[in-house]
Amino acid sequence: MAEQKTASRRGFLTYGVQAGAALGAAVAASPAWSAAPSQRSRPLVIDSMMHLEVYKSRTEGYYWESFLEEVLEHYEAAKIDKGVILTTWTPSRESNDRTLRAYEEHPDRFIPFGHVRPEDPDWQRELKRVSEPPWKGLKLHEGEIERAGDLRETTRTVTRKAAELGIRIFKIHLVNYDIIEELTRELSEVTWILPHMGCYGRWGDMQKYCELAKNRKNVYLDTSAVAHYWMFGKAFRWAGVDKITFASDGFMMSTIVEKAKIETLQLPSPYRTPKLTDEELAKILGGNMARVLGIPPYTTETK
């Protein structure tokens, strides 16, 4: 009888050790566990919009041989880990070729978004191309869309086709609240990121776009090139810090300056808005974009 009890106890302990090991392996392999911070980790900083050109006109951008190295020099100075790269003001295929080459040269630093101009004869072929790996999203600009026809209907045509192809992240510069409200409601399966807090050049409309982001699960805003950045303290509360993504709108805009516009909100504000906590700052500078992209929001690298 004593031997039976001992054997049973040993079996129970063996089973417990095996089960515990299996559970530990399963937890360690889960995305949530992989994304959790370790003692050596720090929050990831992601620039959610880096142009691989400098604006020249609505049909042309500047690009030069040392462009990528200069972008990375800025990223090192600003302590930015990764950047969403894209090219506009350039024909669809040429822009995507450039973005893909940059990603292939620096896959650890760059996240590629595709781009199409609906005026180009090959835009649908390029849209299909950027719906497949390694592409992560699509960039559209109203200045290019409206050259192909009615702004509302052309945008609807392109975005519906992109959604049908499985593209699930749109970064779209379209400063028309009615169109944005309509299309983000119609294509609720897509995450929409609106650059410049959604209201470039119409800063008085910022609260309206912030409230849309707050109330609509699939709408986010980015912070790039906002002249009225002193409104950020209020705007982040209107939208909720979970719906704000840091973006530089480089290479024309300075990554250090655009990042500092957010970091300064950890100091007292003349508008008496609450200081950003470390957790809130981490979400805006990278955590929220990491969630949208489906990647861990922490890195174990040190800078």
N, C-alpha and C positions, 0 to 999 in steps of 0.2 A: 504493500500500500504506500509506504514512504517513497519507494522508488517511482511509483506511478505519479505521486504528487510532484516529485523533483523533475520528472520528465515533462509533466504538464507545464511546470513553471518555466523550464528551459524553453519549451516550445513557444510559450506566450512571449517570453523576452525576445526570442529570435524573430518572431512575427512582428513584434513592436519595433525592433530595430530596422527590419526590412521595410515596414510600412512608413516609418519616419523618414528613411532615406528616400523612398519613392516620392513622398509628399514634398520633401525638400527639393528634390530634383524638378518636380512639376512646378513648384512655386518659383524657383530660380529661372525656369524657362519661360514663365508667363511674361507678356509685355509689361504689365503693371509693375511687376517686380524688377524687371530690367530697367525700367524708367526711374525707379526710386533712387534717391541720392545715397551715395556711400560717404564714408568719412573723408575721402580724398576728393570728392566730386564738387563741382560748382555749377550754377545754372548756365545753360547754353545761351549765347547771344547770337541772334539770327537777324540779319538785315533782310527784310522781306521784299526789297526791290532795289536791285542794282542793274542799271542800264549798261549794256556793253556798247555804248556810243554816247556822244555829247550832241545834244540837239542843235541842228543847223537850220532846218526848215521842216515843214510837215511832210516832206518827201525825202529827207536826207539827214543823216547824222554823221558826225566825225568819229573815226576810229583810227588808231595808229598801232604800230608794231609792238610797243612796250605797254599797251593798255592794261593787260591782265596783271602784269607785275606791279603796275602803279596802283591798281585796285587793291591788290594784296598788301601793298605797303600801307595803304590807308587802313585796311582791316587790322593789321598788326598794331598800328598806332592807336586805333579806336578800341582795340580788344574785342573784335568781332570774330566769332568762330566760323560762321557760315553765312553765305549770301544767296538769296534767290536771284538768279541771273536771267536776263531777257534782253531782247533787242527789238526796238521799235524804229519807226521812221526809215525802214529799210524793207525791200520786197520780202515776201513771206519766206521763200526758200533760203535766200541769202541770210536773212536774220536768224533762221533756225540753224543753218550750217555754222554760223559764228558761235551761237550759244552752245551748240553741241561740242564743238572743238574745245571751247573753254572748259566745259564740264569734264571732258575726257582728259584734259591736261591736269585738272585739279579736282578730282571727284570728292576729295575729303573737305573741300572748302565751298564748292558751288552746288546749287540745287537748280536744275534747269526748268524754266517755264517756256513753252512754245509761244508763237505769235503768228497771227495771220492778218493780212489786209484783204478784205473782201473785194477790193478792186482788182486784185491779181487773178489772172486766169487759173492759176494752180492752187488757189487758197483751200479748196476742199481736199485736195491731195495732201497738202501740208497739214491740214487739220487732222486728217487720218494719221499722218506720220507722228504728230506730237501727242496722239492719244495713247501711245504705247511707251513702255519703259525705254529709257530712263526718265522720260518727261514726267513732271509732277503737276503741271497746271498750265493754264492758258492766259496770256496777256492780250487785252484788247484796248483800243483807244478810240474815243469818239471822233477825233480828228481824222482818223483813217476810215472809220466805219461810214461816216456821212458822205464821203466821196463816192461811195458805191450805191447810194440811194437814200431813201427815207431813213432817218436815224432809228426810229422805233422798230420798224419792220425789218430793217437789215440787221440790227442787233438781235432781234428775236430769231431770225433765220440762223445766224451764226451760232448763237448760244444754244439753241435747240439741237442743232446738228452736233455741236460739241458734246452736249449731254448724252445724246444718243450713242456717241462713240465711246462713252464712259469717262470723259474728262470730268473731274469732280471738284476742281478748284479753279475759279475764274478771278483774275485780278483785272478789273475793268475801270478805266477812267471814263466816266460818263456822268457829267454834272447836269443831270435832269432827274429831279426827285421822282416825278410821276412814272417815268420809264423804269427807273431802278426799283421802285416799290412794286410795280406790276410784275417785272420779270423775276425778281427774287421770290415773289409769291408763286409764280407759275412754275419755276424750276427750283423747288424747295429741296431737291436731292443734291443740289450743287452748293458748295460753300463759295460765297461771293465776298471778295476783299475789295473795298473801295479805297483807292489811294487818296491821300491828301484829306483825310477825314471825310471823304465823299463830296467835298464842296469847294474844290479849287477855284479861287477867284470870287466865290460867293460865300465869304466867311460868315456872313450873318445867318446863313442857313445851317450852320454846324449843329445846333441843338436838334434840328429835325432829323438829320442823318444819324446822330448819336442815338436818338430815341428809336429809330428804325433798327439799328444794330442791337439795342437792348431788348427790344420786343420780338425780334425775328431771329430764331436760332441760327440760321445759315448766313447771317450777315455780319461781317467784321469790317473794321476800319484800319487804315494805316496812317502813320504820323508824318509822312514825308512832305517836305517842301511846304509846310504850313506857315504862311507869313504871320498869321495871328496866333503864334504858338503860346502866347500868354493866356489863351483860352483853354489850354490843355487841362489845367487843374479842374475847371468846371466840366469840360467835355468828357474827361475820363470818368467822372461820376455820373454824367448823363447816360453814357453808354454802358458803364460797368467795366472795370479793368480787365475782365475776362474777354472782352471783345475788341481790344486794342492791340495792334501789332506794330512794332518799331520798323520803320523803313527809312532809308537815307535818300532815295531817289538819286543816288550817285549815277554817274560819276560827276555830273554837273554840280550836285550839292555835296557839301563836305560831310563825310560820315561822322567825324568827331563832333561837328556842330549839331547835326541832326540828333545824335545820341544825347548830347548835353542838354538839349531842349527837354528831354524826358527826365534825365538824372537830376536836373535842378529842382524838380518837384519833390525831392527829399529834403529840401530846405524850405524855410518859411516863404509863403507867397503873399504878395500884396493884396490878393483877392481873398485871402483868409481861407483857402481851401485846405483840406487835410493833407498833411505830408504823405507821400507815397511810402509805404512800408517796404522793407527788403523783399518780402514775398510778392507784393504788387509790382515792384520794379522788375523782378525776375520774370514775371508773367508777361509783361509788356515787351521787354527786351528780347524775349526768346521763347518763353514757355508756351504762350498762346499759339505762336506760329508752329512750334514743334507739335502741339496737339493737332493742329489742322493738317500738318504734313504726316502725322502718324509716326514720329520719331521720338526717342527719349529726350526729355528736356534738360538733361544733365550731361556734363562731360567730365572725365577724370583727368583731362589734360590741364596743365597749369600755365598761366600766362603772367 
